[in-house]
Amino acid sequence: MSETIDVLVLRGGAHGISAEEYRDELRDRLPDHRIALARTPQQERELIQTARVVSTVDIDTDLLSRAENLELFAGVAAGYGHLPFETFEEMDVTVTTASGIHAPNIAEQVLGYLLVMTRRLREGWRREQRHEWRHYQTRELKGSTVTVVGLGSIGQAIVQRLSGFEVETIGMRYTPEKGGPTDEVIGFETDAIHNALARTDHLIVASPLTETTRGLIDADALETLPPDATLTNIGRGPIVETDALINAIQKNQIGDVALDVTDPEPLPPDHVLWQFENVMITPHNAGHSPEHWPRLADIVAHNVRALDNGGDFENVVQS
């Protein structure tokens, strides 16, 4: 049998960053382990046979059927709904994710959106393009109320970065009894949600897509939201009902909108959302950071040592 591979990185990078960089980060952290990168489908089929740990975005059951020595699957994304959990369970494989590694950069992007919208920098840019020296009205973040849907690592990072802006914060989470870094914490009860939305100047969606959050920001929610409130979605597209959002924009029932995620996604070139001057759209890019691989390598290296020594894993979603 071939020599055992401690960690096998499958081909394909993330956010335009090569998998070679990820392999090198792991080698720096695990110098006494064998780290390999499969650059071709053939190498994947061959190398996975002896791998103890496999790390990639996704994996199919055919490739998993060749994994005779697999103990841990280290996902390189925060989401995991696409993974073959039944197969992992049958194989008694622990599954971990990259949850938390995107929090700093996504939180920074959210602050960018808020400042652009509040200070109306896009209007300034439009006047610059026309060489038009003419003042325009703006707003301040100070004294406003910011509601953050989801108080996981991303939501908490957003709130932390808002702390210097002298805003009131409301956090929405499944377990409000746990509290959180916001001035107020609520659950997903309908009355509590509408009570918060009615007081919200800036609504930030930072939660995963679940049965509870799908369509959470619907026509009813948008009707409760003040008509000059802003909406930012860096969670998942279907959390905000697209048709309801379009209707609110067309009726001037919402202020500026920033979308890093959409429904559908990718957003077709002829979609009406592209046409509104108060809508900013980025192509699901908030997760990009040059620190992506180093942060993930820290988690995976910890989990490899836990595998060696019987310690506790980070970011476990199935064990």
Secondary structure, 3 states (H helix, E strand, C coil): CCCCEEEEEECCCECCECHHHHHHHHHHHCCCCCEEEECCHHHHHHHCCCEEEEEECCCCHHHHCCCCCCCEEEECCCCCCCCCHHHHHHHCCEEECCCCCCHHHHHHHHHHHHHHHHCCHHHHHHHHHCCCCCCCCCCCCCCCEEEEECCCHHHHHHHHHHHHHCCEEEEECCCHHHCCCCCEEECCCHHHHHHHHCCCCEEEECCCCCCCCCCCECHHHHHHCCCCCEEEECCCHHHECHHHHHHHHHCCCCCCEEECCCCCCCCCCCCHHHHCCCEEECCCCCCCCCCHHHHHHHHHHHHHHHHHHCCCCCCEEEC
